[in-house]
Amino acid sequence: MRYCKPETELRALTLLTGILLGAATLPSHAQILDQEQAEHPYSFNGDATWARWQQEITVGLAGPLAGIELYIYEEGGAPVGDAVVYINVGPPWQYDTHDFELFFDPPGPGWNYIDTSSAGLVFDVDDKFVIGIQGTDDNLWFGGSSPSPGGPYDRGVLWSEGSPYQDGQYDMAFRTYVGEADIPGDLNDDGCVDQADLGILLTDWDCQPPDPCPGDCDGDGDTDQGDLGILLAHWGEGCP
């Protein structure tokens, strides 16, 4: 059930809108490259069921893990195969339930992006996780590289069957991406608290349960002064 806005509140909110509205912004949620080992002059067998690999990652940027990229090779003109790709939180070599897992069937060779946002994995700087590959008896070869000390990534080791691969001389070719964390008051999830969010809140003013309330910033089910206060407290956050 919705209630009418008192005339004084309407005037105050209209004035506030006029003060705060400015130039339009801005891009959608950013994904920020965190770690990468992108040189890939080598390839590794990721097809047979015995082929189990784990690439250790040490986080460089705090935030939610948005996605990873793996470099896939085409070996001898054979079709690109598939494998199970997973993520485990913590150090290698683990046998517990995977924190993220999918059947990876890349459309072709080259860099292939995997969206990991559904796992809800959020890391602090220097946390560890692994990117794992489990073969499925199909033709999949993935890119490898020699670690480059001092480069964009030099803080992990490639493991095979529970041991560092060739004394840590190689890494997967990979990239990891961190997404922007949610900002209180960012009602349209574009990574910025601005006039667009204020417009949503004002349109939804005095919304009450059981109606869905898009302007509810504080999670109490309605849209009122408390939500406006949160939005204003975070005004401009995340905006360029």
Contacts in CASP RR format, 6 or more apart in sequence:
PFRMAT RR
TARGET T0000
AUTHOR 0000-0000-0000
METHOD contacts of the structure
MODEL  1
MRYCKPETELRALTLLTGILLGAATLPSHAQILDQEQAEHPYSFNGDATW
ARWQQEITVGLAGPLAGIELYIYEEGGAPVGDAVVYINVGPPWQYDTHDF
ELFFDPPGPGWNYIDTSSAGLVFDVDDKFVIGIQGTDDNLWFGGSSPSPG
GPYDRGVLWSEGSPYQDGQYDMAFRTYVGEADIPGDLNDDGCVDQADLGI
LLTDWDCQPPDPCPGDCDGDGDTDQGDLGILLAHWGEGCP
1 208 0 8 1.000
1 211 0 8 1.000
2 206 0 8 1.000
2 207 0 8 1.000
2 208 0 8 1.000
2 211 0 8 1.000
3 206 0 8 1.000
3 208 0 8 1.000
4 206 0 8 1.000
5 13 0 8 1.000
5 205 0 8 1.000
5 206 0 8 1.000
9 205 0 8 1.000
13 202 0 8 1.000
13 205 0 8 1.000
17 195 0 8 1.000
17 198 0 8 1.000
17 199 0 8 1.000
17 202 0 8 1.000
20 195 0 8 1.000
20 198 0 8 1.000
20 235 0 8 1.000
21 195 0 8 1.000
21 198 0 8 1.000
22 195 0 8 1.000
24 195 0 8 1.000
24 196 0 8 1.000
25 192 0 8 1.000
25 194 0 8 1.000
25 239 0 8 1.000
25 240 0 8 1.000
26 190 0 8 1.000
26 191 0 8 1.000
26 192 0 8 1.000
26 194 0 8 1.000
26 239 0 8 1.000
26 240 0 8 1.000
27 190 0 8 1.000
27 240 0 8 1.000
28 190 0 8 1.000
28 191 0 8 1.000
29 179 0 8 1.000
29 180 0 8 1.000
29 189 0 8 1.000
29 190 0 8 1.000
29 191 0 8 1.000
30 179 0 8 1.000
30 180 0 8 1.000
30 191 0 8 1.000
31 66 0 8 1.000
31 67 0 8 1.000
31 177 0 8 1.000
31 178 0 8 1.000
31 179 0 8 1.000
32 61 0 8 1.000
32 177 0 8 1.000
32 178 0 8 1.000
32 179 0 8 1.000
32 180 0 8 1.000
33 175 0 8 1.000
33 176 0 8 1.000
33 177 0 8 1.000
34 59 0 8 1.000
34 60 0 8 1.000
34 61 0 8 1.000
34 176 0 8 1.000
34 177 0 8 1.000
34 178 0 8 1.000
35 57 0 8 1.000
35 58 0 8 1.000
35 59 0 8 1.000
35 60 0 8 1.000
35 152 0 8 1.000
35 153 0 8 1.000
35 155 0 8 1.000
35 174 0 8 1.000
35 175 0 8 1.000
35 176 0 8 1.000
36 152 0 8 1.000
36 153 0 8 1.000
36 174 0 8 1.000
36 175 0 8 1.000
36 176 0 8 1.000
37 144 0 8 1.000
37 145 0 8 1.000
37 147 0 8 1.000
37 148 0 8 1.000
37 152 0 8 1.000
37 153 0 8 1.000
37 171 0 8 1.000
37 172 0 8 1.000
37 173 0 8 1.000
37 174 0 8 1.000
38 71 0 8 1.000
38 145 0 8 1.000
38 152 0 8 1.000
38 173 0 8 1.000
38 175 0 8 1.000
39 145 0 8 1.000
39 146 0 8 1.000
39 148 0 8 1.000
39 173 0 8 1.000
40 71 0 8 1.000
40 143 0 8 1.000
40 144 0 8 1.000
40 145 0 8 1.000
40 173 0 8 1.000
41 144 0 8 1.000
41 145 0 8 1.000
41 146 0 8 1.000
42 143 0 8 1.000
42 144 0 8 1.000
42 145 0 8 1.000
42 146 0 8 1.000
42 170 0 8 1.000
43 73 0 8 1.000
43 75 0 8 1.000
43 141 0 8 1.000
43 142 0 8 1.000
43 143 0 8 1.000
43 144 0 8 1.000
44 51 0 8 1.000
44 53 0 8 1.000
44 141 0 8 1.000
44 142 0 8 1.000
44 143 0 8 1.000
44 144 0 8 1.000
44 170 0 8 1.000
44 172 0 8 1.000
45 51 0 8 1.000
45 141 0 8 1.000
46 53 0 8 1.000
46 83 0 8 1.000
46 133 0 8 1.000
46 135 0 8 1.000
46 140 0 8 1.000
46 141 0 8 1.000
46 142 0 8 1.000
47 81 0 8 1.000
47 83 0 8 1.000
47 135 0 8 1.000
47 136 0 8 1.000
47 137 0 8 1.000
47 138 0 8 1.000
47 139 0 8 1.000
47 140 0 8 1.000
47 141 0 8 1.000
48 135 0 8 1.000
48 137 0 8 1.000
49 134 0 8 1.000
49 135 0 8 1.000
49 136 0 8 1.000
49 137 0 8 1.000
50 135 0 8 1.000
50 161 0 8 1.000
51 83 0 8 1.000
51 133 0 8 1.000
51 134 0 8 1.000
51 135 0 8 1.000
52 132 0 8 1.000
52 133 0 8 1.000
52 134 0 8 1.000
52 135 0 8 1.000
52 160 0 8 1.000
52 161 0 8 1.000
53 132 0 8 1.000
53 133 0 8 1.000
53 158 0 8 1.000
53 159 0 8 1.000
53 160 0 8 1.000
53 165 0 8 1.000
53 172 0 8 1.000
54 88 0 8 1.000
54 92 0 8 1.000
54 93 0 8 1.000
54 94 0 8 1.000
54 130 0 8 1.000
54 131 0 8 1.000
54 132 0 8 1.000
54 133 0 8 1.000
54 158 0 8 1.000
54 159 0 8 1.000
54 160 0 8 1.000
54 162 0 8 1.000
55 130 0 8 1.000
55 131 0 8 1.000
55 132 0 8 1.000
55 156 0 8 1.000
55 158 0 8 1.000
55 159 0 8 1.000
55 171 0 8 1.000
55 172 0 8 1.000
55 174 0 8 1.000
56 91 0 8 1.000
56 92 0 8 1.000
56 128 0 8 1.000
56 130 0 8 1.000
56 156 0 8 1.000
56 157 0 8 1.000
56 158 0 8 1.000
56 159 0 8 1.000
57 128 0 8 1.000
57 129 0 8 1.000
57 130 0 8 1.000
57 131 0 8 1.000
57 155 0 8 1.000
57 156 0 8 1.000
57 174 0 8 1.000
57 176 0 8 1.000
58 126 0 8 1.000
58 127 0 8 1.000
58 128 0 8 1.000
58 155 0 8 1.000
58 156 0 8 1.000
59 123 0 8 1.000
59 124 0 8 1.000
59 125 0 8 1.000
59 126 0 8 1.000
59 127 0 8 1.000
59 128 0 8 1.000
59 129 0 8 1.000
60 125 0 8 1.000
60 126 0 8 1.000
61 125 0 8 1.000
61 178 0 8 1.000
62 123 0 8 1.000
62 124 0 8 1.000
62 125 0 8 1.000
62 178 0 8 1.000
63 122 0 8 1.000
63 123 0 8 1.000
63 124 0 8 1.000
63 178 0 8 1.000
63 179 0 8 1.000
63 181 0 8 1.000
64 117 0 8 1.000
64 120 0 8 1.000
64 121 0 8 1.000
64 122 0 8 1.000
64 123 0 8 1.000
64 178 0 8 1.000
64 179 0 8 1.000
64 181 0 8 1.000
65 87 0 8 1.000
65 116 0 8 1.000
65 117 0 8 1.000
65 119 0 8 1.000
65 120 0 8 1.000
65 121 0 8 1.000
65 122 0 8 1.000
65 123 0 8 1.000
65 129 0 8 1.000
65 176 0 8 1.000
65 177 0 8 1.000
65 178 0 8 1.000
65 179 0 8 1.000
66 115 0 8 1.000
66 116 0 8 1.000
66 117 0 8 1.000
66 177 0 8 1.000
66 178 0 8 1.000
66 179 0 8 1.000
67 113 0 8 1.000
67 114 0 8 1.000
67 115 0 8 1.000
67 116 0 8 1.000
67 117 0 8 1.000
67 176 0 8 1.000
67 177 0 8 1.000
68 87 0 8 1.000
68 113 0 8 1.000
68 114 0 8 1.000
68 116 0 8 1.000
68 131 0 8 1.000
68 174 0 8 1.000
68 175 0 8 1.000
68 176 0 8 1.000
68 177 0 8 1.000
69 111 0 8 1.000
69 112 0 8 1.000
69 113 0 8 1.000
69 114 0 8 1.000
69 174 0 8 1.000
69 175 0 8 1.000
69 176 0 8 1.000
69 177 0 8 1.000
70 85 0 8 1.000
70 104 0 8 1.000
70 106 0 8 1.000
70 111 0 8 1.000
70 112 0 8 1.000
70 114 0 8 1.000
70 131 0 8 1.000
70 142 0 8 1.000
70 143 0 8 1.000
70 172 0 8 1.000
70 173 0 8 1.000
70 174 0 8 1.000
71 110 0 8 1.000
71 111 0 8 1.000
71 112 0 8 1.000
71 142 0 8 1.000
71 143 0 8 1.000
71 144 0 8 1.000
71 172 0 8 1.000
71 173 0 8 1.000
71 174 0 8 1.000
72 80 0 8 1.000
72 106 0 8 1.000
72 108 0 8 1.000
72 109 0 8 1.000
72 110 0 8 1.000
72 111 0 8 1.000
72 112 0 8 1.000
72 140 0 8 1.000
72 141 0 8 1.000
72 142 0 8 1.000
72 143 0 8 1.000
73 109 0 8 1.000
73 110 0 8 1.000
73 141 0 8 1.000
73 142 0 8 1.000
73 143 0 8 1.000
74 80 0 8 1.000
74 108 0 8 1.000
74 109 0 8 1.000
74 141 0 8 1.000
75 139 0 8 1.000
75 141 0 8 1.000
78 139 0 8 1.000
79 139 0 8 1.000
80 106 0 8 1.000
80 107 0 8 1.000
80 108 0 8 1.000
80 109 0 8 1.000
80 139 0 8 1.000
80 140 0 8 1.000
81 105 0 8 1.000
81 106 0 8 1.000
81 138 0 8 1.000
81 139 0 8 1.000
81 140 0 8 1.000
82 103 0 8 1.000
82 104 0 8 1.000
82 105 0 8 1.000
82 106 0 8 1.000
82 136 0 8 1.000
82 138 0 8 1.000
82 140 0 8 1.000
83 104 0 8 1.000
83 133 0 8 1.000
83 134 0 8 1.000
83 135 0 8 1.000
83 136 0 8 1.000
83 138 0 8 1.000
83 140 0 8 1.000
84 101 0 8 1.000
84 102 0 8 1.000
84 103 0 8 1.000
84 104 0 8 1.000
84 133 0 8 1.000
84 134 0 8 1.000
84 135 0 8 1.000
84 136 0 8 1.000
85 101 0 8 1.000
85 102 0 8 1.000
85 104 0 8 1.000
85 114 0 8 1.000
85 131 0 8 1.000
85 132 0 8 1.000
85 133 0 8 1.000
85 134 0 8 1.000
86 98 0 8 1.000
86 99 0 8 1.000
86 100 0 8 1.000
86 101 0 8 1.000
86 102 0 8 1.000
86 131 0 8 1.000
86 132 0 8 1.000
86 133 0 8 1.000
86 134 0 8 1.000
87 98 0 8 1.000
87 99 0 8 1.000
87 100 0 8 1.000
87 101 0 8 1.000
87 116 0 8 1.000
87 119 0 8 1.000
87 121 0 8 1.000
87 129 0 8 1.000
87 130 0 8 1.000
87 131 0 8 1.000
87 132 0 8 1.000
88 94 0 8 1.000
88 96 0 8 1.000
88 98 0 8 1.000
88 99 0 8 1.000
88 129 0 8 1.000
88 130 0 8 1.000
88 132 0 8 1.000
89 99 0 8 1.000
89 121 0 8 1.000
89 127 0 8 1.000
89 128 0 8 1.000
89 129 0 8 1.000
90 127 0 8 1.000
90 128 0 8 1.000
90 129 0 8 1.000
90 130 0 8 1.000
91 128 0 8 1.000
91 130 0 8 1.000
92 130 0 8 1.000
92 157 0 8 1.000
92 159 0 8 1.000
92 162 0 8 1.000
93 159 0 8 1.000
93 162 0 8 1.000
93 163 0 8 1.000
94 130 0 8 1.000
99 119 0 8 1.000
99 121 0 8 1.000
99 129 0 8 1.000
100 116 0 8 1.000
100 118 0 8 1.000
100 119 0 8 1.000
100 121 0 8 1.000
102 114 0 8 1.000
103 136 0 8 1.000
104 112 0 8 1.000
104 114 0 8 1.000
104 140 0 8 1.000
106 112 0 8 1.000
106 140 0 8 1.000
111 175 0 8 1.000
117 179 0 8 1.000
121 129 0 8 1.000
122 181 0 8 1.000
123 129 0 8 1.000
123 178 0 8 1.000
130 159 0 8 1.000
131 172 0 8 1.000
131 174 0 8 1.000
131 176 0 8 1.000
133 140 0 8 1.000
133 142 0 8 1.000
142 172 0 8 1.000
142 173 0 8 1.000
143 172 0 8 1.000
143 173 0 8 1.000
144 158 0 8 1.000
144 170 0 8 1.000
144 171 0 8 1.000
144 172 0 8 1.000
144 173 0 8 1.000
145 170 0 8 1.000
145 171 0 8 1.000
145 172 0 8 1.000
145 173 0 8 1.000
146 169 0 8 1.000
146 170 0 8 1.000
146 171 0 8 1.000
147 153 0 8 1.000
147 154 0 8 1.000
147 156 0 8 1.000
147 168 0 8 1.000
147 169 0 8 1.000
147 170 0 8 1.000
147 171 0 8 1.000
148 154 0 8 1.000
153 171 0 8 1.000
156 171 0 8 1.000
157 164 0 8 1.000
157 165 0 8 1.000
157 168 0 8 1.000
157 171 0 8 1.000
158 164 0 8 1.000
158 165 0 8 1.000
158 168 0 8 1.000
158 170 0 8 1.000
158 171 0 8 1.000
158 172 0 8 1.000
159 165 0 8 1.000
180 191 0 8 1.000
180 238 0 8 1.000
182 189 0 8 1.000
183 191 0 8 1.000
183 192 0 8 1.000
183 193 0 8 1.000
183 234 0 8 1.000
183 237 0 8 1.000
183 238 0 8 1.000
184 193 0 8 1.000
184 217 0 8 1.000
184 230 0 8 1.000
184 231 0 8 1.000
184 233 0 8 1.000
184 234 0 8 1.000
185 193 0 8 1.000
185 197 0 8 1.000
185 217 0 8 1.000
185 227 0 8 1.000
185 230 0 8 1.000
185 231 0 8 1.000
185 234 0 8 1.000
186 192 0 8 1.000
186 193 0 8 1.000
186 197 0 8 1.000
186 234 0 8 1.000
186 237 0 8 1.000
187 196 0 8 1.000
187 197 0 8 1.000
187 200 0 8 1.000
187 201 0 8 1.000
187 214 0 8 1.000
187 215 0 8 1.000
187 217 0 8 1.000
187 231 0 8 1.000
188 196 0 8 1.000
188 197 0 8 1.000
188 200 0 8 1.000
190 196 0 8 1.000
191 238 0 8 1.000
191 239 0 8 1.000
192 236 0 8 1.000
192 237 0 8 1.000
192 238 0 8 1.000
192 239 0 8 1.000
192 240 0 8 1.000
193 231 0 8 1.000
193 234 0 8 1.000
193 235 0 8 1.000
193 236 0 8 1.000
193 237 0 8 1.000
193 238 0 8 1.000
193 239 0 8 1.000
194 235 0 8 1.000
194 236 0 8 1.000
194 239 0 8 1.000
197 231 0 8 1.000
198 231 0 8 1.000
200 214 0 8 1.000
200 215 0 8 1.000
201 215 0 8 1.000
201 217 0 8 1.000
201 223 0 8 1.000
201 227 0 8 1.000
201 228 0 8 1.000
201 231 0 8 1.000
203 214 0 8 1.000
204 213 0 8 1.000
204 214 0 8 1.000
204 215 0 8 1.000
204 216 0 8 1.000
204 223 0 8 1.000
205 223 0 8 1.000
205 224 0 8 1.000
206 222 0 8 1.000
206 223 0 8 1.000
206 224 0 8 1.000
207 213 0 8 1.000
207 214 0 8 1.000
207 215 0 8 1.000
207 216 0 8 1.000
207 222 0 8 1.000
207 223 0 8 1.000
208 221 0 8 1.000
208 222 0 8 1.000
209 221 0 8 1.000
209 222 0 8 1.000
213 221 0 8 1.000
213 222 0 8 1.000
213 223 0 8 1.000
214 223 0 8 1.000
215 223 0 8 1.000
215 227 0 8 1.000
216 222 0 8 1.000
216 223 0 8 1.000
216 227 0 8 1.000
217 226 0 8 1.000
217 227 0 8 1.000
217 229 0 8 1.000
217 230 0 8 1.000
217 231 0 8 1.000
218 226 0 8 1.000
218 227 0 8 1.000
218 230 0 8 1.000
END
